[in-house]
Amino acid sequence: MDSGRFLLFSLSLALISRAFSDSLIQITPDRRSSTKLSRDDVLFCDSWRFTVENNDAGVWVSVPDRCVQSVKDYMTGDRHRSDSEFVADDSLSFAKTVQIAGDGKDVWVFDIDETLLSNLPYYAAHGFGSEAFDETTFDEWVNLAEAPALQASLRLYREVEQLGFKIVLITGRSEPQRNVTEKNLVYAGYTNWERLFLRGRADSGKTALVYKSEKRRELEDEGYRIHGSSGDQWSDLLGFAIARRSFKLPNPMYYIP
């Protein structure tokens, strides 16, 4: 990408990011310009989102055209925040039942994108999941290290740490993005993680489900006990070497196998 196009892209994302505080998502629906959905579209899109979140839809590529407004309203409205808070509350209720051994081997695993950090500023500029994924522009957004925290997840992160869990992060981001990822995590309020796994050369071509399962197996082989796992994709949670309890956060914008 030439320097002029990159500058234009960076300025565009910077303008979007100004709608956010350091760690709090502040995009709100513009009700004056929102397209009013028909009753049929409301029912269709609510049911579509239900099947997506329950992994009944299988592999899907993009948000249906008739559901773009619905996904936008959901992601920028109170419902997504409320759903995320419920997941965090359920996660914490389980975490409080775990007897921490005190040997530093009791682990809670977190995904990063759309779990700890929100890329909503990026997806707001790219159709809320209705556009084909562009790795180049997404990596440019990642390199800004300005993704805000999902507040429900930040609360959960801090509370499980206080309970005595060691926190392990497993992300689909690549190893060259380690520095900007760590910078962004700290910027959003996350600290004191035990391990941060990113994709290396040996992980190239693996599905997220296989790659993340292998990293969890590495942890188990080192004697760690994985009690809880939080992610926005089923591929964050399923596979092998799974946690005792897994908690799925809502994300109707994209699917990763």
Phi, psi and chi 1 to 4 in degrees:
 res  aa     phi    psi   chi1   chi2   chi3   chi4
   1 MET       -  131.1  175.3  178.1  -72.9      -
   2 ASP   -72.5  163.4   61.2   48.3      -      -
   3 SER   -62.6  -33.6   59.2      -      -      -
   4 GLY   -64.9  -45.5      -      -      -      -
   5 ARG   -66.4  -39.3  -71.0 -179.2   61.0 -161.4
   6 PHE   -65.0  -40.6  177.9   76.5      -      -
   7 LEU   -62.0  -42.7  177.4   59.9      -      -
   8 LEU   -62.4  -43.0  179.4   60.2      -      -
   9 PHE   -61.9  -45.9  173.7   82.9      -      -
  10 SER   -63.9  -40.7  -60.8      -      -      -
  11 LEU   -64.2  -39.1  -71.3  172.4      -      -
  12 SER   -62.7  -46.2  -62.0      -      -      -
  13 LEU   -67.3  -34.0  -79.5  178.1      -      -
  14 ALA   -63.3  -41.1      -      -      -      -
  15 LEU   -62.9  -41.0  -70.5  172.2      -      -
  16 ILE   -64.5  -42.6  -66.3  169.6      -      -
  17 SER   -64.6  -24.8  -64.4      -      -      -
  18 ARG   -67.2  -13.8  -72.8  178.9 -177.2  174.8
  19 ALA   -78.3    2.3      -      -      -      -
  20 PHE  -120.5  145.9  -66.2   71.1      -      -
  21 SER   -81.0 -176.4   69.3      -      -      -
  22 ASP   -58.0  -32.0  -75.0   -4.6      -      -
  23 SER  -144.1    9.3   62.1      -      -      -
  24 LEU  -124.0  123.1  179.0   61.7      -      -
  25 ILE   -67.4  130.4  -58.7  171.7      -      -
  26 GLN  -127.7    8.3  -67.8 -176.2  -36.7      -
  27 ILE   -64.0  129.8  -72.7 -179.5      -      -
  28 THR  -124.4  149.3   55.7      -      -      -
  29 PRO   -62.9  137.1  -18.3   30.3      -      -
  30 ASP   -90.2   94.3 -175.9   -7.5      -      -
  31 ARG   -68.2  -21.2  -70.1 -178.1  171.5   80.7
  32 ARG   -71.1  -31.5  -66.2  171.8  -59.6  173.9
  33 SER  -106.6   -3.2   61.9      -      -      -
  34 SER   -65.8  140.1  -68.1      -      -      -
  35 THR   -77.5  125.7  -58.0      -      -      -
  36 LYS   -75.6  124.9 -175.5  173.6  177.7   59.9
  37 LEU   -83.7  142.3  -63.2  174.2      -      -
  38 SER   -71.2  162.6   69.2      -      -      -
  39 ARG   -59.1  -40.3 -177.8  174.3 -179.0  -84.6
  40 ASP   -62.3  -40.9  -74.7  -12.7      -      -
  41 ASP   -67.2  -39.7  -77.9  -16.0      -      -
  42 VAL   -60.2  -48.2  169.5      -      -      -
  43 LEU   -64.0  -45.4  -70.8  173.5      -      -
  44 PHE   -59.8  -48.1  174.7   87.7      -      -
  45 CYS   -72.1  -34.9  -65.1      -      -      -
  46 ASP   -64.0  -41.8  -76.7   -8.8      -      -
  47 SER   -70.0  -38.2  -64.5      -      -      -
  48 TRP   -61.2  -45.6  172.7   80.9      -      -
  49 ARG   -64.2  -36.6 -164.6  173.1   73.6 -119.1
  50 PHE   -60.6  -45.9  176.8   83.6      -      -
  51 THR   -68.3  -34.2   63.2      -      -      -
  52 VAL   -64.1  -48.7  163.0      -      -      -
  53 GLU   -67.7  -27.5  -63.2  -64.1   -0.8      -
  54 ASN   -92.0    5.3  -76.2  -78.3      -      -
  55 ASN    65.6   22.0 -153.5   27.1      -      -
  56 ASP   -82.9  -23.6  -65.1  -32.4      -      -
  57 ALA   -74.8  -15.9      -      -      -      -
  58 GLY    69.3 -151.7      -      -      -      -
  59 VAL   -73.2  127.3  177.1      -      -      -
  60 TRP  -137.2  153.4   56.1  -80.7      -      -
  61 VAL  -102.9  -40.3  177.5      -      -      -
  62 SER  -153.1  163.8   61.9      -      -      -
  63 VAL   -67.2  132.5  174.0      -      -      -
  64 PRO   -57.7  143.9  -22.7   32.9      -      -
  65 ASP   -53.5  -39.9  -71.8  -17.2      -      -
  66 ARG   -73.0   -8.2   66.5 -169.6  -69.5 -170.2
  67 CYS  -109.9    3.4  -64.5      -      -      -
  68 VAL   -60.3  -46.3  173.6      -      -      -
  69 GLN   -64.5  -38.1 -175.6   64.9   44.0      -
  70 SER   -63.4  -43.9  174.1      -      -      -
  71 VAL   -66.4  -40.9  169.8      -      -      -
  72 LYS   -59.2  -48.8  173.7 -174.1  176.0 -177.9
  73 ASP   -61.6  -39.6  -68.6  -15.0      -      -
  74 TYR   -66.2  -49.2  173.8   76.2      -      -
  75 MET   -69.4  -28.6  -67.5  -59.9  -59.1      -
  76 THR  -101.3   -0.5   61.7      -      -      -
  77 GLY  -106.1 -170.6      -      -      -      -
  78 ASP   -72.1  -25.5  -68.2  -23.0      -      -
  79 ARG   -64.7  -44.2  178.8   57.8   62.7   82.6
  80 HIS   -63.1  -42.7  179.9  -94.7      -      -
  81 ARG   -61.3  -45.4  177.4 -168.2   58.0   76.7
  82 SER   -64.1  -44.9  177.8      -      -      -
  83 ASP   -60.1  -41.5  -71.0  -10.6      -      -
  84 SER   -66.6  -36.8  -61.0      -      -      -
  85 GLU   -65.5  -39.8  -70.9  -72.2   -9.6      -
  86 PHE   -62.3  -43.1  -95.9   78.3      -      -
  87 VAL   -62.0  -43.3  175.5      -      -      -
  88 ALA   -62.8  -41.5      -      -      -      -
  89 ASP   -63.7  -43.9  -71.4  -16.5      -      -
  90 ASP   -64.0  -39.8  -70.6  -18.3      -      -
  91 SER   -62.4  -45.1  -56.2      -      -      -
  92 LEU   -67.0  -37.5 -172.7   58.0      -      -
  93 SER   -58.4  -42.8  -67.2      -      -      -
  94 PHE   -67.4  -44.5  165.8   70.5      -      -
  95 ALA   -56.7  -35.5      -      -      -      -
  96 LYS   -71.2  -14.1  -70.4  178.0  177.5  178.0
  97 THR   -88.6  -11.5   69.8      -      -      -
  98 VAL   -80.5  130.3  175.7      -      -      -
  99 GLN   -86.3  110.5  -67.2 -164.0   -5.9      -
 100 ILE   -76.1  125.4  -57.5  -62.6      -      -
 101 ALA   -73.4  -26.1      -      -      -      -
 102 GLY    87.3    7.8      -      -      -      -
 103 ASP   -99.3    7.6   59.2   -1.8      -      -
 104 GLY    77.3   15.9      -      -      -      -
 105 LYS  -113.3    1.3  -64.7  -65.5 -174.3  178.4
 106 ASP   -88.5  119.5  -65.3  -61.6      -      -
 107 VAL  -120.4  145.4  162.8      -      -      -
 108 TRP  -120.5  127.9 -163.1  -74.1      -      -
 109 VAL  -100.9  134.4  173.5      -      -      -
 110 PHE  -122.9  138.2  -73.3   93.6      -      -
 111 ASP   -74.6  173.0  168.5   55.1      -      -
 112 ILE  -110.1  -64.7  -67.2 -178.8      -      -
 113 ASP   -70.7  126.3  -68.1  -59.1      -      -
 114 GLU    64.9   12.9  -88.6   58.4   66.3      -
 115 THR  -120.4  -61.5  -61.3      -      -      -
 116 LEU   -93.4  -42.8  -63.3 -178.2      -      -
 117 LEU  -109.6  143.4  -59.8  177.9      -      -
 118 SER  -102.6  127.0  171.2      -      -      -
 119 ASN   -96.9   23.7  -62.7  -57.8      -      -
 120 LEU   -58.4  -35.7 -165.9   54.9      -      -
 121 PRO   -57.7  -38.6  -25.1   35.2      -      -
 122 TYR   -68.4  -49.2  173.6   83.2      -      -
 123 TYR   -70.4  -24.8  -76.4  101.5      -      -
 124 ALA   -63.8  -30.8      -      -      -      -
 125 ALA   -87.3   -4.4      -      -      -      -
 126 HIS  -133.1   40.6  -67.0  -85.2      -      -
 127 GLY    76.4   16.1      -      -      -      -
 128 PHE    52.8   39.9  -68.3   92.9      -      -
 129 GLY    94.6    1.5      -      -      -      -
 130 SER   -87.4  -15.8   62.3      -      -      -
 131 GLU   -93.6  152.4  -63.0 -179.5    9.0      -
 132 ALA   -62.0  138.8      -      -      -      -
 133 PHE   -65.0  133.3  179.4   71.4      -      -
 134 ASP  -117.5  105.3 -173.4  -41.5      -      -
 135 GLU   -62.2  -35.0 -173.9  172.4   -1.6      -
 136 THR   -64.4  -50.9  -61.4      -      -      -
 137 THR   -69.1  -33.5   57.6      -      -      -
 138 PHE   -66.4  -41.6 -176.7   74.6      -      -
 139 ASP   -63.1  -34.7  -75.1  -11.7      -      -
 140 GLU   -64.4  -39.4  -72.2  164.4   -2.1      -
 141 TRP   -64.1  -45.4  156.7 -108.1      -      -
 142 VAL   -57.7  -41.0  166.2      -      -      -
 143 ASN   -66.5  -17.2  -72.5  -22.8      -      -
 144 LEU   -72.4  -23.7  -65.4  177.2      -      -
 145 ALA    56.9   42.2      -      -      -      -
 146 GLU  -121.9   12.1  -65.3  177.6   -6.1      -
 147 ALA   -65.4  130.6      -      -      -      -
 148 PRO   -78.2  163.3   29.4  -35.0      -      -
 149 ALA   -75.3  147.9      -      -      -      -
 150 LEU   -80.4  115.6  -79.3  157.9      -      -
 151 GLN   -61.1  -38.0  -70.1  -61.6  -59.3      -
 152 ALA   -62.6  -39.9      -      -      -      -
 153 SER   -72.2  -35.5  -65.0      -      -      -
 154 LEU   -62.9  -41.5 -179.9   58.3      -      -
 155 ARG   -62.5  -46.2  173.8  171.6   63.9   85.7
 156 LEU   -62.0  -45.2  174.3   63.5      -      -
 157 TYR   -54.3  -49.7 -176.6  103.3      -      -
 158 ARG   -67.0  -37.1  -71.2  171.6  171.7  171.7
 159 GLU   -74.5  -37.7  -65.5 -161.3   39.7      -
 160 VAL   -69.9  -32.1  -63.2      -      -      -
 161 GLU   -63.6  -43.1 -179.0 -171.2    7.5      -
 162 GLN   -64.6  -28.7  -69.7  174.8   -0.3      -
 163 LEU   -73.0  -15.4  -72.3  171.6      -      -
 164 GLY   112.2    2.8      -      -      -      -
 165 PHE   -72.2  144.3  -71.8   91.1      -      -
 166 LYS   -85.6  138.2  -65.2  -62.1 -177.9 -179.4
 167 ILE  -104.5  127.5  -66.2  174.3      -      -
 168 VAL  -120.0  133.3  173.1      -      -      -
 169 LEU  -109.4  129.3  -47.7 -179.5      -      -
 170 ILE  -125.6  114.0  -54.1  178.6      -      -
 171 THR  -123.0  153.1  176.8      -      -      -
 172 GLY   -81.0   -3.0      -      -      -      -
 173 ARG   -64.5  159.9  -65.3 -176.5  179.9 -167.1
 174 SER   -92.9  158.7   63.1      -      -      -
 175 GLU   -54.6  -38.8 -173.5   60.9   41.6      -
 176 PRO   -62.5  -13.7  -26.5   36.6      -      -
 177 GLN   -94.7   11.3  -65.3  171.9  -44.7      -
 178 ARG   -58.6  -50.2  177.8  175.5  -67.5  -85.8
 179 ASN   -62.7  -45.7  -71.7  -18.1      -      -
 180 VAL   -70.0  -31.3  -66.3      -      -      -
 181 THR   -67.0  -45.4  -62.0      -      -      -
 182 GLU   -62.9  -41.0  -68.7  179.4  -19.9      -
 183 LYS   -60.6  -44.0  177.2 -177.7  177.1 -178.7
 184 ASN   -66.7  -41.6 -162.1  157.8      -      -
 185 LEU   -59.8  -45.8  -73.6  165.4      -      -
 186 VAL   -65.2  -42.8  172.4      -      -      -
 187 TYR   -56.0  -36.8  162.1   81.9      -      -
 188 ALA   -85.7   -7.3      -      -      -      -
 189 GLY   111.3    5.5      -      -      -      -
 190 TYR   -96.2  132.1  -61.0  100.5      -      -
 191 THR  -144.8  171.4   57.3      -      -      -
 192 ASN    64.3   30.3  -59.1  -34.5      -      -
 193 TRP   -75.0  151.6   54.1   83.9      -      -
 194 GLU   -78.6  -46.4  177.9   82.9   -5.0      -
 195 ARG  -142.3  150.4  -59.5  -84.5  -72.8  -83.8
 196 LEU  -132.2  109.9  168.8   57.0      -      -
 197 PHE   -95.0  129.5  -70.8  102.5      -      -
 198 LEU  -124.7  160.6  -61.4   94.9      -      -
 199 ARG   -67.9  127.0  -79.6 -176.0 -177.0  -95.7
 200 GLY  -101.7 -174.1      -      -      -      -
 201 ARG   -61.0  -36.0  -70.3 -176.9  178.7  178.8
 202 ALA   -68.8  -15.9      -      -      -      -
 203 ASP   -94.8   -3.0  -56.2  -50.5      -      -
 204 SER   -60.5  132.4  178.4      -      -      -
 205 GLY    88.0  -11.1      -      -      -      -
 206 LYS   -79.6  144.6  -64.7  177.2 -178.3  176.4
 207 THR   -66.8  159.8   64.2      -      -      -
 208 ALA   -60.4  -37.9      -      -      -      -
 209 LEU   -61.2  -44.7 -173.3  145.9      -      -
 210 VAL   -69.9  -48.5  170.2      -      -      -
 211 TYR   -58.3  -46.6  154.3   67.6      -      -
 212 LYS   -73.0  -33.9  -65.1 -164.4  172.2 -170.3
 213 SER   -62.0  -41.9  -67.2      -      -      -
 214 GLU   -63.8  -37.9  -71.1  178.2  -11.7      -
 215 LYS   -68.6  -38.2  -64.2  -52.5  176.6 -173.1
 216 ARG   -65.2  -38.0  -67.3 -166.8  -58.4  -92.5
 217 ARG   -62.8  -39.1  175.7   60.2   55.0   79.6
 218 GLU   -58.2  -42.1  -72.0 -178.9   26.1      -
 219 LEU   -62.4  -46.5  -69.7  170.4      -      -
 220 GLU   -61.6  -40.2  -70.1 -173.8  -18.9      -
 221 ASP   -64.1  -23.9  -70.8  -15.1      -      -
 222 GLU   -89.7    3.3  -66.5  174.8   21.6      -
 223 GLY    95.2    4.1      -      -      -      -
 224 TYR   -75.5  147.5  -72.3   99.4      -      -
 225 ARG  -110.3  115.5  -63.1  175.6  -67.1  -85.8
 226 ILE   -91.7  104.7  -54.5  173.6      -      -
 227 HIS   -87.8  -46.1  -64.0  -76.4      -      -
 228 GLY  -130.6  152.3      -      -      -      -
 229 SER  -144.2  134.3 -176.2      -      -      -
 230 SER  -123.9  131.1  -59.3      -      -      -
 231 GLY  -161.6  160.1      -      -      -      -
 232 ASP   -95.7   -8.4   67.8  -66.7      -      -
 233 GLN  -116.9  145.7  -59.9  -70.1  -43.4      -
 234 TRP   -63.5  -28.4  -74.1  103.9      -      -
 235 SER   -70.6  -13.9   54.5      -      -      -
 236 ASP   -73.9  -23.4  -63.7  -29.1      -      -
 237 LEU  -116.2  -31.3  -50.7  171.9      -      -
 238 LEU   -91.5 -176.4  -59.3  179.0      -      -
 239 GLY   107.0 -133.8      -      -      -      -
 240 PHE  -124.1  170.3   51.7   89.3      -      -
 241 ALA    53.2   44.9      -      -      -      -
 242 ILE   -81.7  162.1   61.7  175.2      -      -
 243 ALA   -72.7  162.0      -      -      -      -
 244 ARG   -59.5  -41.2  -74.7  178.7   56.1 -158.1
 245 ARG  -134.1  135.5  -74.1  -73.6  -53.3  -83.9
 246 SER  -117.7  143.4  -64.7      -      -      -
 247 PHE  -128.8  118.0  -62.5   89.6      -      -
 248 LYS   -94.4  121.7  168.2   75.2  167.3   62.6
 249 LEU   -87.7  152.6  -77.6   88.6      -      -
 250 PRO   -73.5  136.8   27.3  -34.4      -      -
 251 ASN  -159.4   96.0  178.4    8.6      -      -
 252 PRO   -92.7   14.4   34.5  -34.0      -      -
 253 MET   -90.8  -28.5  -64.5 -171.6  -63.1      -
 254 TYR  -160.4  163.4   59.0   82.4      -      -
 255 TYR  -127.1  133.5  173.4   87.3      -      -
 256 ILE  -123.6  119.4  -61.4  176.2      -      -
 257 PRO   -76.3      -   27.4  -33.9      -      -
